[in-house]
Amino acid sequence: MSTVKLARREREAMEILYRQGPSTVAELQDHLGGSYSAARAVLSRLARRGLANHRYEGPRYVYEPAQDVSIAAESALKDLVATFFGGSNTAVMTALLGMCKDTLDDTELSRLEELVASARKSKQIDA
């Protein structure tokens, strides 16, 4: 899946839709700020681009993300890794571990060790 480039307001609108769930234009405007017509324009662009779906409920449209959050998160993470970490998984993991070293508990550390062991095992099977 290719990474979709969003304008700042489009990205903000998508973040709100993922966080809040299905929303009307007025609800999005409350969180996004700006005018009603600007919020409607952003949502219309997202719908035209296939990033948001809408349905008619009573007197208004309700918008929601077209993709599951996990798919969108993976795409965003790939873009972040490429942009800020030169595509290096090791650099990303080092940064994440450095950021949360004081908050990781033994259960989380054990789970991370299991994931690394599983990745190592999978790599050996594929070889």
Salt bridges, closest charged atoms under 4 A:
GLU10 OE2 - ARG45 NE 2.95
GLU10 OE1 - ARG49 NH1 2.91
GLU12 OE2 - ARG8 NH1 2.99
GLU12 OE1 - ARG9 NH1 3.26
GLU15 OE2 - ARG11 NH1 3.19
GLU57 OE2 - ARG55 NE 2.78
GLU64 OE2 - ARG55 NH1 3.23
GLU74 OE2 - LYS78 NZ 3.28
ASP79 OD1 - LYS5 NZ 3.28
GLU114 OE1 - ARG111 NH1 3.40
